[in-house]
Amino acid sequence: MNNKITPSPWSVNDKDYDRFGKTVWIEADNGHYVCELVRDGEHREFDNARLIAAAPDMLEVLENLVSIYEQNKDLPQVKEAYRFFEFKKIKSAVSKAKNGKA
């Protein structure tokens, strides 16, 4: 896992949702706040918050997939899986998460 991000797990903290003007926080297990989301008019803040909270876990899974691919890329089954699972998109997503560029 990229060690420049706040350690996971992250969770949605909406305990003070009404008290602080409809704000939802993403909070790390260590108590640090990762970010806050404010009502967007479409009431998507909870869906967005859950997606953001899952990001470190998703990144870890994708990094593991890339690592497994890199270690076994010469096997015929892995070459087929590369095409089927669109590993280019997976590698691009990991790069975007770690470097800000796809």
ABEGO torsion letter per residue (X at the ends): XBAABBBOBBBBBAAAAAAAGGBBBBBBAAGBBABBBBBAGAGAAAAAAAAAAAAAAAAAAAAAAAAAAAAAAABAAAAAAAAAAGAAAAAAAAAAAAAGBX
